[in-house]
Amino acid sequence: MALHLWLTMTMAALLAALPGVPGAPAAAPGVPGAVGTAAAPGCAGSGAAARCWPVAGPGVRGRPVVLRAFEPPATPWAAGHRGVDLRAGPGTPVRAAAAGEVAFAGRVAGTGVVVLRIAPGLRVTYEPVRATVPVGTRVPAGGQVGVLDPATGHCGTACLHWGLLRGDAYLDPLSLLPAVLLRAGPSRLLPVFGPAGPGGPEGGP
């Protein structure tokens, strides 16, 4: 836990030192510098509003299993969970949750990290990930940015640690996704009945 906190703080300091890169609009497949497409399982919306789960999972609309949710620390250096852990195996493609530009792709304290700038001051982080795109690449929502490395001990099993920062403040990365992707199952309209009678829930014979 202490090692992961140190890694997180080291990465935050590194991100703060990155030169400013303007937020990139969603780029269509075939545009020079753009990779991937938002038309994939686990994605919703189109254009600049497109959003995707970073890894595809077995749930409805490609929803992955959330192993651990965001737990903001009480103070910047206090314990907490500065991101969301998603279950995925080594070699799983890791995708852009929103359109942006690759601001960092390398290793921090031995862990592969990819940082995607999706708006001025707003950055999405992925670890442990081996980048498949160089810095400066414009990626649409759903475009692949890397592949998941083997487990690092953070989750106790293979997982993607997905973060979101505005400036130096960590935010819940799930806030990027629309409700249609966050739902664990399909919406259902249930019938409304009065008190159950002896014949069943409708009180009939």
C-alpha positions as a LaTeX table, in Angstrom:
\begin{tabular}{lrrr}
\hline
Residue & $x$ (\AA) & $y$ (\AA) & $z$ (\AA) \\
\hline
Met1 & 0.00 & 0.00 & 0.00 \\
Ala2 & 2.81 & 2.40 & 0.94 \\
Leu3 & 4.65 & 1.55 & $-2.29$ \\
His4 & 1.56 & 2.26 & $-4.38$ \\
Leu5 & 1.02 & 5.58 & $-2.57$ \\
Trp6 & 4.62 & 6.52 & $-3.30$ \\
Leu7 & 4.19 & 5.52 & $-6.95$ \\
Thr8 & 0.99 & 7.57 & $-7.17$ \\
Met9 & 2.64 & 10.65 & $-5.69$ \\
Thr10 & 5.67 & 10.23 & $-7.97$ \\
Met11 & 3.40 & 10.01 & $-10.99$ \\
Ala12 & 1.43 & 13.07 & $-9.85$ \\
Ala13 & 4.66 & 15.06 & $-9.64$ \\
Leu14 & 5.68 & 13.84 & $-13.08$ \\
Leu15 & 2.31 & 14.79 & $-14.56$ \\
Ala16 & 2.49 & 18.24 & $-13.04$ \\
Ala17 & 5.78 & 18.75 & $-14.87$ \\
Leu18 & 4.40 & 17.80 & $-18.27$ \\
Pro19 & 4.24 & 20.66 & $-20.79$ \\
Gly20 & 0.79 & 21.91 & $-21.62$ \\
Val21 & $-0.94$ & 20.19 & $-24.51$ \\
Pro22 & $-4.28$ & 21.53 & $-25.73$ \\
Gly23 & $-7.24$ & 19.16 & $-25.40$ \\
Ala24 & $-7.83$ & 17.30 & $-28.61$ \\
Pro25 & $-11.26$ & 16.86 & $-30.18$ \\
Ala26 & $-12.46$ & 13.41 & $-31.15$ \\
Ala27 & $-10.73$ & 12.28 & $-34.32$ \\
Ala28 & $-12.38$ & 9.99 & $-36.84$ \\
Pro29 & $-10.61$ & 6.85 & $-37.99$ \\
Gly30 & $-8.39$ & 7.59 & $-40.96$ \\
Val31 & $-7.42$ & 11.09 & $-39.79$ \\
Pro32 & $-3.60$ & 11.37 & $-39.64$ \\
Gly33 & $-2.38$ & 10.93 & $-36.07$ \\
Ala34 & $-5.60$ & 9.26 & $-34.92$ \\
Val35 & $-5.97$ & 5.61 & $-33.98$ \\
Gly36 & $-8.86$ & 3.31 & $-33.17$ \\
Thr37 & $-12.60$ & 3.90 & $-33.12$ \\
Ala38 & $-15.39$ & 4.42 & $-30.61$ \\
Ala39 & $-17.58$ & 1.82 & $-32.36$ \\
Ala40 & $-16.72$ & $-0.98$ & $-29.96$ \\
Pro41 & $-18.27$ & $-2.90$ & $-27.05$ \\
Gly42 & $-18.19$ & $-0.83$ & $-23.90$ \\
Cys43 & $-18.57$ & 2.48 & $-25.73$ \\
Ala44 & $-21.43$ & 4.96 & $-26.01$ \\
Gly45 & $-22.02$ & 8.25 & $-27.77$ \\
Ser46 & $-20.26$ & 9.74 & $-30.76$ \\
Gly47 & $-17.86$ & 12.52 & $-31.62$ \\
Ala48 & $-16.54$ & 14.57 & $-28.73$ \\
Ala49 & $-19.20$ & 13.06 & $-26.45$ \\
Ala50 & $-18.11$ & 9.45 & $-27.01$ \\
Arg51 & $-17.03$ & 7.58 & $-23.88$ \\
Cys52 & $-15.71$ & 4.05 & $-23.35$ \\
Trp53 & $-14.69$ & 1.68 & $-20.61$ \\
Pro54 & $-10.87$ & 1.44 & $-20.75$ \\
Val55 & $-11.10$ & $-2.37$ & $-20.89$ \\
Ala56 & $-13.97$ & $-4.46$ & $-22.17$ \\
Gly57 & $-15.56$ & $-6.83$ & $-19.67$ \\
Pro58 & $-18.20$ & $-9.55$ & $-19.51$ \\
Gly59 & $-21.04$ & $-7.32$ & $-18.28$ \\
Val60 & $-23.85$ & $-5.59$ & $-20.09$ \\
Arg61 & $-22.54$ & $-3.30$ & $-22.87$ \\
Gly62 & $-19.01$ & $-4.53$ & $-22.21$ \\
Arg63 & $-18.95$ & $-3.40$ & $-18.57$ \\
Pro64 & $-15.86$ & $-4.75$ & $-16.76$ \\
Val65 & $-15.81$ & $-5.87$ & $-13.14$ \\
Val66 & $-14.89$ & $-3.03$ & $-10.79$ \\
Leu67 & $-12.55$ & $-4.55$ & $-8.18$ \\
Arg68 & $-12.14$ & $-1.37$ & $-6.15$ \\
Ala69 & $-13.86$ & 2.00 & $-6.43$ \\
Phe70 & $-12.44$ & 5.50 & $-6.05$ \\
Glu71 & $-11.75$ & 6.47 & $-2.43$ \\
Pro72 & $-10.54$ & 10.09 & $-2.25$ \\
Pro73 & $-7.94$ & 10.73 & 0.46 \\
Ala74 & $-8.77$ & 13.15 & 3.26 \\
Thr75 & $-5.59$ & 15.11 & 2.46 \\
Pro76 & $-3.28$ & 15.06 & $-0.59$ \\
Trp77 & $-0.75$ & 12.75 & 1.11 \\
Ala78 & $-3.18$ & 10.60 & 3.10 \\
Ala79 & $-4.12$ & 7.02 & 2.31 \\
Gly80 & $-6.93$ & 6.41 & $-0.14$ \\
His81 & $-7.55$ & 4.93 & $-3.56$ \\
Arg82 & $-6.81$ & 7.49 & $-6.25$ \\
Gly83 & $-8.58$ & 5.75 & $-9.08$ \\
Val84 & $-10.63$ & 2.69 & $-10.01$ \\
Asp85 & $-9.35$ & $-0.88$ & $-10.43$ \\
Leu86 & $-10.89$ & $-2.86$ & $-13.30$ \\
Arg87 & $-10.46$ & $-6.62$ & $-13.66$ \\
Ala88 & $-8.51$ & $-7.54$ & $-16.79$ \\
Gly89 & $-5.82$ & $-10.03$ & $-17.72$ \\
Pro90 & $-2.31$ & $-9.38$ & $-19.00$ \\
Gly91 & $-2.29$ & $-8.47$ & $-22.69$ \\
Thr92 & $-5.81$ & $-6.98$ & $-22.58$ \\
Pro93 & $-6.12$ & $-3.98$ & $-24.93$ \\
Val94 & $-6.40$ & $-0.72$ & $-22.98$ \\
Arg95 & $-8.50$ & 1.98 & $-24.63$ \\
Ala96 & $-9.05$ & 5.70 & $-24.36$ \\
Ala97 & $-12.04$ & 6.48 & $-22.15$ \\
Ala98 & $-12.48$ & 9.77 & $-24.02$ \\
Ala99 & $-10.84$ & 11.42 & $-27.00$ \\
Gly100 & $-7.50$ & 13.03 & $-26.27$ \\
Glu101 & $-3.79$ & 13.23 & $-26.91$ \\
Val102 & $-1.10$ & 10.98 & $-25.46$ \\
Ala103 & 0.89 & 13.19 & $-23.07$ \\
Phe104 & 3.09 & 10.49 & $-21.53$ \\
Ala105 & 3.94 & 6.91 & $-22.41$ \\
Gly106 & 6.70 & 5.27 & $-20.42$ \\
Arg107 & 7.67 & 3.81 & $-17.07$ \\
Val108 & 7.41 & 5.37 & $-13.61$ \\
Ala109 & 9.31 & 3.52 & $-10.89$ \\
Gly110 & 9.32 & 0.44 & $-13.12$ \\
Thr111 & 5.58 & 0.51 & $-13.85$ \\
Gly112 & 4.24 & 1.21 & $-17.34$ \\
Val113 & 2.06 & 4.31 & $-17.42$ \\
Val114 & 0.06 & 5.98 & $-20.18$ \\
Val115 & $-1.38$ & 9.47 & $-19.69$ \\
Leu116 & $-4.05$ & 10.85 & $-22.01$ \\
Arg117 & $-4.87$ & 14.56 & $-21.93$ \\
Ile118 & $-8.58$ & 14.88 & $-22.74$ \\
Ala119 & $-9.04$ & 18.60 & $-22.02$ \\
Pro120 & $-6.91$ & 21.47 & $-20.71$ \\
Gly121 & $-5.85$ & 20.42 & $-17.21$ \\
Leu122 & $-7.76$ & 17.13 & $-17.37$ \\
Arg123 & $-5.76$ & 13.92 & $-17.69$ \\
Val124 & $-6.61$ & 10.22 & $-17.66$ \\
Thr125 & $-3.99$ & 7.74 & $-16.42$ \\
Tyr126 & $-3.63$ & 4.02 & $-17.00$ \\
Glu127 & $-1.27$ & 1.56 & $-15.24$ \\
Pro128 & 0.35 & $-0.96$ & $-15.46$ \\
Val129 & 0.24 & $-0.54$ & $-19.22$ \\
Arg130 & 2.72 & $-1.00$ & $-22.04$ \\
Ala131 & 2.03 & 1.82 & $-24.49$ \\
Thr132 & 1.30 & 1.00 & $-28.13$ \\
Val133 & 1.15 & 4.65 & $-29.22$ \\
Pro134 & 3.81 & 7.37 & $-28.96$ \\
Val135 & 3.49 & 10.70 & $-27.20$ \\
Gly136 & 1.57 & 13.20 & $-29.32$ \\
Thr137 & $-0.82$ & 10.65 & $-30.85$ \\
Arg138 & $-4.43$ & 11.83 & $-31.02$ \\
Val139 & $-6.72$ & 9.02 & $-29.94$ \\
Pro140 & $-10.53$ & 8.89 & $-30.21$ \\
Ala141 & $-12.66$ & 7.35 & $-27.48$ \\
Gly142 & $-12.21$ & 3.60 & $-27.79$ \\
Gly143 & $-8.85$ & 3.86 & $-29.52$ \\
Gln144 & $-6.19$ & 1.53 & $-28.14$ \\
Val145 & $-3.38$ & 3.19 & $-26.17$ \\
Gly146 & $-1.63$ & 0.09 & $-24.84$ \\
Val147 & $-1.88$ & $-3.42$ & $-23.44$ \\
Leu148 & $-2.12$ & $-4.43$ & $-19.80$ \\
Asp149 & 1.11 & $-5.59$ & $-18.19$ \\
Pro150 & 1.19 & $-8.51$ & $-15.72$ \\
Ala151 & 0.07 & $-7.90$ & $-12.15$ \\
Thr152 & 2.21 & $-5.52$ & $-10.10$ \\
Gly153 & 0.83 & $-6.42$ & $-6.66$ \\
His154 & $-1.53$ & $-3.45$ & $-6.45$ \\
Cys155 & $-4.63$ & $-5.59$ & $-6.94$ \\
Gly156 & $-3.29$ & $-8.95$ & $-5.85$ \\
Thr157 & $-4.35$ & $-10.09$ & $-9.32$ \\
Ala158 & $-4.15$ & $-8.60$ & $-12.80$ \\
Cys159 & $-6.09$ & $-5.36$ & $-13.09$ \\
Leu160 & $-6.06$ & $-1.94$ & $-14.70$ \\
His161 & $-5.67$ & 1.02 & $-12.34$ \\
Trp162 & $-7.50$ & 3.89 & $-14.03$ \\
Gly163 & $-7.15$ & 7.45 & $-12.77$ \\
Leu164 & $-8.43$ & 10.93 & $-13.54$ \\
Leu165 & $-6.81$ & 14.21 & $-12.54$ \\
Arg166 & $-7.81$ & 17.84 & $-12.85$ \\
Gly167 & $-4.61$ & 19.72 & $-12.18$ \\
Asp168 & $-3.16$ & 17.95 & $-9.14$ \\
Ala169 & $-6.53$ & 16.81 & $-7.77$ \\
Tyr170 & $-7.62$ & 13.19 & $-8.27$ \\
Leu171 & $-11.23$ & 12.68 & $-9.39$ \\
Asp172 & $-13.41$ & 9.61 & $-9.82$ \\
Pro173 & $-12.77$ & 8.33 & $-13.37$ \\
Leu174 & $-16.24$ & 6.76 & $-13.43$ \\
Ser175 & $-17.57$ & 10.34 & $-13.62$ \\
Leu176 & $-16.42$ & 10.34 & $-17.26$ \\
Leu177 & $-18.90$ & 7.63 & $-18.24$ \\
Pro178 & $-22.60$ & 8.07 & $-19.04$ \\
Ala179 & $-25.24$ & 6.23 & $-17.02$ \\
Val180 & $-25.90$ & 3.79 & $-19.88$ \\
Leu181 & $-22.38$ & 2.36 & $-19.46$ \\
Leu182 & $-22.42$ & 2.40 & $-15.66$ \\
Arg183 & $-25.58$ & 0.34 & $-15.30$ \\
Ala184 & $-24.85$ & $-3.24$ & $-14.32$ \\
Gly185 & $-27.94$ & $-4.54$ & $-16.12$ \\
Pro186 & $-30.72$ & $-3.48$ & $-18.48$ \\
Ser187 & $-33.36$ & $-1.04$ & $-17.33$ \\
Arg188 & $-36.69$ & $-2.70$ & $-16.56$ \\
Leu189 & $-40.14$ & $-1.32$ & $-15.94$ \\
Leu190 & $-41.73$ & $-3.37$ & $-13.18$ \\
Pro191 & $-45.51$ & $-3.67$ & $-12.81$ \\
Val192 & $-47.03$ & $-1.99$ & $-9.79$ \\
Phe193 & $-49.57$ & $-4.07$ & $-7.92$ \\
Gly194 & $-51.52$ & $-3.72$ & $-4.72$ \\
Pro195 & $-51.07$ & $-6.06$ & $-1.74$ \\
Ala196 & $-50.64$ & $-9.65$ & $-2.79$ \\
Gly197 & $-53.79$ & $-11.72$ & $-2.45$ \\
Pro198 & $-54.09$ & $-15.45$ & $-1.93$ \\
Gly199 & $-54.01$ & $-16.04$ & $-5.68$ \\
Gly200 & $-50.65$ & $-14.32$ & $-6.28$ \\
Pro201 & $-49.12$ & $-10.86$ & $-6.53$ \\
Glu202 & $-52.10$ & $-9.45$ & $-8.46$ \\
Gly203 & $-54.58$ & $-10.75$ & $-5.94$ \\
Gly204 & $-56.43$ & $-12.66$ & $-8.64$ \\
Pro205 & $-57.64$ & $-16.24$ & $-8.64$ \\
\hline
\end{tabular}
